[in-house]
Amino acid sequence: MDESMWGIVNILGPAILLIVLVWLVMRKRSTGKTGRTEQATRDLYREEEERRREGTDEL
């Protein structure tokens, strides 16, 4: 590659990476699904524990 191509790579590469990282962070904050996922996991563990204590866990 010639010098002009390297200049483009050195400028556009980090800029594209920065844009993608900012987009991922903003997307993660705006979804809000983490709370629901954690609550669903807690509910599932609670149900499994209840079945284990009752002896109906089919082990």
The first five atom37 places (N, CA, C, CB, O) and aatype in JSON, in Angstrom:
{
  "aatype": [12, 3, 6, 15, 12, 17, 7, 9, 19, 2, 9, 10, 7, 14, 0, 9, 10, 10, 9, 19, 10, 19, 17, 10, 19, 12, 1, 11, 1, 15, 16, 7, 11, 16, 7, 1, 16, 6, 5, 0, 16, 1, 3, 10, 18, 1, 6, 6, 6, 6, 1, 1, 1, 6, 7, 16, 3, 6, 10],
  "atom_mask": [
    [1, 1, 1, 1, 1],
    [1, 1, 1, 1, 1],
    [1, 1, 1, 1, 1],
    [1, 1, 1, 1, 1],
    [1, 1, 1, 1, 1],
    [1, 1, 1, 1, 1],
    [1, 1, 1, 0, 1],
    [1, 1, 1, 1, 1],
    [1, 1, 1, 1, 1],
    [1, 1, 1, 1, 1],
    [1, 1, 1, 1, 1],
    [1, 1, 1, 1, 1],
    [1, 1, 1, 0, 1],
    [1, 1, 1, 1, 1],
    [1, 1, 1, 1, 1],
    [1, 1, 1, 1, 1],
    [1, 1, 1, 1, 1],
    [1, 1, 1, 1, 1],
    [1, 1, 1, 1, 1],
    [1, 1, 1, 1, 1],
    [1, 1, 1, 1, 1],
    [1, 1, 1, 1, 1],
    [1, 1, 1, 1, 1],
    [1, 1, 1, 1, 1],
    [1, 1, 1, 1, 1],
    [1, 1, 1, 1, 1],
    [1, 1, 1, 1, 1],
    [1, 1, 1, 1, 1],
    [1, 1, 1, 1, 1],
    [1, 1, 1, 1, 1],
    [1, 1, 1, 1, 1],
    [1, 1, 1, 0, 1],
    [1, 1, 1, 1, 1],
    [1, 1, 1, 1, 1],
    [1, 1, 1, 0, 1],
    [1, 1, 1, 1, 1],
    [1, 1, 1, 1, 1],
    [1, 1, 1, 1, 1],
    [1, 1, 1, 1, 1],
    [1, 1, 1, 1, 1],
    [1, 1, 1, 1, 1],
    [1, 1, 1, 1, 1],
    [1, 1, 1, 1, 1],
    [1, 1, 1, 1, 1],
    [1, 1, 1, 1, 1],
    [1, 1, 1, 1, 1],
    [1, 1, 1, 1, 1],
    [1, 1, 1, 1, 1],
    [1, 1, 1, 1, 1],
    [1, 1, 1, 1, 1],
    [1, 1, 1, 1, 1],
    [1, 1, 1, 1, 1],
    [1, 1, 1, 1, 1],
    [1, 1, 1, 1, 1],
    [1, 1, 1, 0, 1],
    [1, 1, 1, 1, 1],
    [1, 1, 1, 1, 1],
    [1, 1, 1, 1, 1],
    [1, 1, 1, 1, 1]
  ],
  "atom_positions": [
    [[0.84, -1.18, 0.0], [0.0, 0.0, 0.0], [0.88, 1.24, 0.0], [-0.95, 0.0, 1.21], [1.97, 1.27, 0.58]],
    [[0.39, 2.23, -0.65], [1.15, 3.47, -0.65], [0.81, 4.31, 0.59], [0.87, 4.28, -1.94], [-0.06, 3.92, 1.38]],
    [[1.47, 5.43, 0.76], [1.31, 6.24, 1.97], [-0.09, 6.82, 2.12], [2.3, 7.35, 1.97], [-0.58, 6.95, 3.24]],
    [[-0.74, 7.17, 1.03], [-2.08, 7.73, 1.15], [-3.07, 6.69, 1.68], [-2.55, 8.28, -0.2], [-3.98, 7.02, 2.44]],
    [[-2.89, 5.44, 1.26], [-3.78, 4.38, 1.75], [-3.57, 4.15, 3.24], [-3.54, 3.07, 0.96], [-4.53, 3.96, 3.98]],
    [[-2.3, 4.16, 3.67], [-2.01, 4.0, 5.09], [-2.6, 5.15, 5.91], [-0.5, 3.9, 5.31], [-3.06, 4.94, 7.03]],
    [[-2.57, 6.34, 5.36], [-3.16, 7.48, 6.06], [-4.65, 7.3, 6.26], [0.0, 0.0, 0.0], [-5.18, 7.6, 7.33]],
    [[-5.32, 6.81, 5.23], [-6.76, 6.55, 5.34], [-7.03, 5.47, 6.38], [-7.35, 6.14, 3.98], [-7.94, 5.6, 7.2]],
    [[-6.24, 4.39, 6.34], [-6.41, 3.3, 7.3], [-6.17, 3.79, 8.73], [-5.46, 2.13, 6.97], [-6.9, 3.42, 9.64]],
    [[-5.15, 4.61, 8.91], [-4.83, 5.1, 10.26], [-5.86, 6.07, 10.8], [-3.47, 5.76, 10.24], [-6.0, 6.21, 12.02]],
    [[-6.59, 6.74, 9.95], [-7.62, 7.68, 10.4], [-8.98, 7.01, 10.47], [-7.67, 8.89, 9.46], [-9.67, 7.12, 11.48]],
    [[-9.38, 6.33, 9.42], [-10.72, 5.73, 9.38], [-10.87, 4.51, 10.27], [-11.06, 5.35, 7.97], [-11.94, 4.29, 10.84]],
    [[-9.83, 3.71, 10.4], [-9.9, 2.5, 11.24], [-10.31, 2.81, 12.67], [0.0, 0.0, 0.0], [-11.32, 2.29, 13.14]],
    [[-9.55, 3.64, 13.38], [-9.93, 3.98, 14.75], [-11.27, 4.72, 14.84], [-8.84, 4.82, 15.39], [-12.02, 4.54, 15.8]],
    [[-11.58, 5.54, 13.84], [-12.86, 6.26, 13.86], [-14.02, 5.28, 13.76], [-12.92, 7.28, 12.72], [-15.01, 5.42, 14.48]],
    [[-13.92, 4.31, 12.88], [-14.98, 3.3, 12.74], [-15.09, 2.48, 14.02], [-14.72, 2.38, 11.52], [-16.2, 2.19, 14.48]],
    [[-13.97, 2.1, 14.58], [-13.97, 1.34, 15.83], [-14.64, 2.14, 16.95], [-12.54, 0.97, 16.24], [-15.44, 1.58, 17.71]],
    [[-14.33, 3.41, 17.06], [-14.94, 4.26, 18.08], [-16.45, 4.36, 17.89], [-14.31, 5.65, 18.05], [-17.21, 4.27, 18.85]],
    [[-16.89, 4.53, 16.65], [-18.32, 4.63, 16.36], [-19.03, 3.34, 16.75], [-18.55, 4.93, 14.87], [-20.11, 3.38, 17.34]],
    [[-18.45, 2.2, 16.43], [-19.05, 0.91, 16.77], [-19.12, 0.73, 18.28], [-18.25, -0.25, 16.13], [-20.13, 0.27, 18.8]],
    [[-18.06, 1.08, 18.99], [-18.07, 0.93, 20.45], [-19.11, 1.84, 21.11], [-16.69, 1.25, 21.01], [-19.8, 1.41, 22.03]],
    [[-19.21, 3.07, 20.65], [-20.22, 3.98, 21.19], [-21.62, 3.44, 20.91], [-20.07, 5.4, 20.59], [-22.48, 3.49, 21.78]],
    [[-21.84, 2.93, 19.72], [-23.15, 2.36, 19.36], [-23.49, 1.18, 20.27], [-23.15, 1.91, 17.89], [-24.63, 1.06, 20.73]],
    [[-22.51, 0.3, 20.54], [-22.76, -0.84, 21.41], [-23.1, -0.42, 22.83], [-21.56, -1.77, 21.41], [-24.0, -0.99, 23.46]],
    [[-22.38, 0.56, 23.35], [-22.65, 1.03, 24.71], [-24.03, 1.66, 24.79], [-21.58, 2.04, 25.15], [-24.76, 1.4, 25.74]],
    [[-24.39, 2.48, 23.83], [-25.71, 3.12, 23.83], [-26.81, 2.08, 23.68], [-25.8, 4.16, 22.71], [-27.86, 2.2, 24.32]],
    [[-26.6, 1.09, 22.85], [-27.6, 0.04, 22.65], [-27.81, -0.75, 23.94], [-27.18, -0.91, 21.5], [-28.94, -1.08, 24.29]],
    [[-26.73, -1.06, 24.64], [-26.81, -1.82, 25.88], [-27.59, -1.04, 26.94], [-25.41, -2.16, 26.39], [-28.39, -1.62, 27.67]],
    [[-27.37, 0.24, 27.02], [-28.05, 1.05, 28.02], [-29.52, 1.24, 27.7], [-27.38, 2.39, 28.15], [-30.34, 1.36, 28.61]],
    [[-29.87, 1.27, 26.43], [-31.24, 1.57, 26.06], [-32.15, 0.35, 26.09], [-31.28, 2.18, 24.7], [-33.37, 0.51, 26.16]],
    [[-31.6, -0.87, 26.06], [-32.46, -2.05, 26.0], [-33.13, -2.32, 27.33], [-31.66, -3.26, 25.58], [-34.33, -2.58, 27.36]],
    [[-32.4, -2.27, 28.42], [-32.99, -2.5, 29.73], [-33.44, -3.93, 29.95], [0.0, 0.0, 0.0], [-34.25, -4.17, 30.85]],
    [[-32.98, -4.87, 29.19], [-33.41, -6.25, 29.32], [-32.69, -6.98, 30.44], [-33.18, -6.98, 28.02], [-33.12, -8.06, 30.84]],
    [[-31.64, -6.42, 30.95], [-30.85, -7.11, 31.97], [-31.68, -7.38, 33.21], [-29.62, -6.29, 32.32], [-31.61, -8.47, 33.77]],
    [[-32.44, -6.42, 33.64], [-33.25, -6.61, 34.84], [-34.26, -7.72, 34.69], [0.0, 0.0, 0.0], [-34.45, -8.52, 35.61]],
    [[-34.91, -7.79, 33.55], [-35.89, -8.85, 33.31], [-35.21, -10.21, 33.23], [-36.67, -8.58, 32.02], [-35.76, -11.21, 33.72]],
    [[-34.05, -10.27, 32.63], [-33.33, -11.53, 32.51], [-32.9, -12.03, 33.88], [-32.11, -11.37, 31.59], [-33.04, -13.21, 34.19]],
    [[-32.38, -11.13, 34.69], [-31.95, -11.53, 36.03], [-33.13, -11.98, 36.87], [-31.22, -10.39, 36.73], [-33.02, -12.95, 37.62]],
    [[-34.26, -11.3, 36.76], [-35.45, -11.69, 37.52], [-35.96, -13.05, 37.05], [-36.57, -10.63, 37.37], [-36.36, -13.87, 37.88]],
    [[-35.94, -13.3, 35.76], [-36.38, -14.59, 35.23], [-35.46, -15.71, 35.72], [-36.41, -14.57, 33.7], [-35.93, -16.8, 36.03]],
    [[-34.17, -15.44, 35.8], [-33.22, -16.44, 36.31], [-33.48, -16.73, 37.77], [-31.77, -15.97, 36.11], [-33.47, -17.88, 38.19]],
    [[-33.72, -15.68, 38.57], [-34.03, -15.89, 39.98], [-35.31, -16.71, 40.14], [-34.18, -14.54, 40.7], [-35.36, -17.61, 40.98]],
    [[-36.33, -16.4, 39.35], [-37.58, -17.16, 39.41], [-37.36, -18.63, 39.06], [-38.61, -16.55, 38.48], [-37.91, -19.51, 39.71]],
    [[-36.57, -18.88, 38.03], [-36.29, -20.25, 37.61], [-35.56, -21.01, 38.71], [-35.47, -20.26, 36.32], [-35.91, -22.15, 39.01]],
    [[-34.55, -20.4, 39.32], [-33.82, -21.04, 40.41], [-34.75, -21.31, 41.6], [-32.62, -20.17, 40.84], [-34.66, -22.35, 42.24]],
    [[-35.64, -20.36, 41.89], [-36.56, -20.54, 43.01], [-37.49, -21.72, 42.75], [-37.38, -19.25, 43.24], [-37.74, -22.54, 43.64]],
    [[-38.01, -21.81, 41.52], [-38.9, -22.92, 41.17], [-38.18, -24.26, 41.24], [-39.47, -22.71, 39.76], [-38.74, -25.24, 41.72]],
    [[-36.94, -24.3, 40.76], [-36.16, -25.53, 40.83], [-35.9, -25.94, 42.28], [-34.83, -25.36, 40.08], [-35.97, -27.12, 42.61]],
    [[-35.61, -24.98, 43.12], [-35.37, -25.26, 44.53], [-36.64, -25.79, 45.2], [-34.86, -24.0, 45.26], [-36.57, -26.71, 46.01]],
    [[-37.78, -25.21, 44.88], [-39.05, -25.7, 45.43], [-39.31, -27.13, 45.0], [-40.21, -24.8, 44.98], [-39.73, -27.95, 45.81]],
    [[-39.07, -27.43, 43.72], [-39.28, -28.81, 43.24], [-38.32, -29.77, 43.93], [-39.1, -28.89, 41.71], [-38.71, -30.89, 44.27]],
    [[-37.08, -29.34, 44.13], [-36.11, -30.2, 44.79], [-36.54, -30.5, 46.22], [-34.73, -29.56, 44.78], [-36.42, -31.64, 46.68]],
    [[-37.02, -29.5, 46.94], [-37.45, -29.69, 48.32], [-38.69, -30.56, 48.42], [-37.72, -28.35, 48.98], [-38.84, -31.33, 49.37]],
    [[-39.58, -30.45, 47.44], [-40.8, -31.27, 47.43], [-40.52, -32.69, 46.96], [-41.86, -30.64, 46.54], [-41.34, -33.59, 47.17]],
    [[-39.38, -32.9, 46.32], [-39.05, -34.22, 45.81], [-39.69, -34.49, 44.45], [0.0, 0.0, 0.0], [-39.79, -35.64, 44.04]],
    [[-40.12, -33.44, 43.76], [-40.76, -33.64, 42.46], [-39.86, -33.2, 41.32], [-42.07, -32.89, 42.41], [-40.34, -32.85, 40.24]],
    [[-38.56, -33.21, 41.55], [-37.64, -32.75, 40.51], [-37.26, -33.85, 39.54], [-36.39, -32.17, 41.13], [-36.45, -33.62, 38.64]],
    [[-37.8, -35.05, 39.69], [-37.61, -36.17, 38.79], [-36.14, -36.55, 38.6], [-38.23, -35.86, 37.47], [-35.71, -36.84, 37.49]],
    [[-35.4, -36.53, 39.69], [-34.0, -36.95, 39.61], [-33.86, -38.42, 39.85], [-33.15, -36.19, 40.6], [-32.74, -38.95, 39.82]]
  ]
}
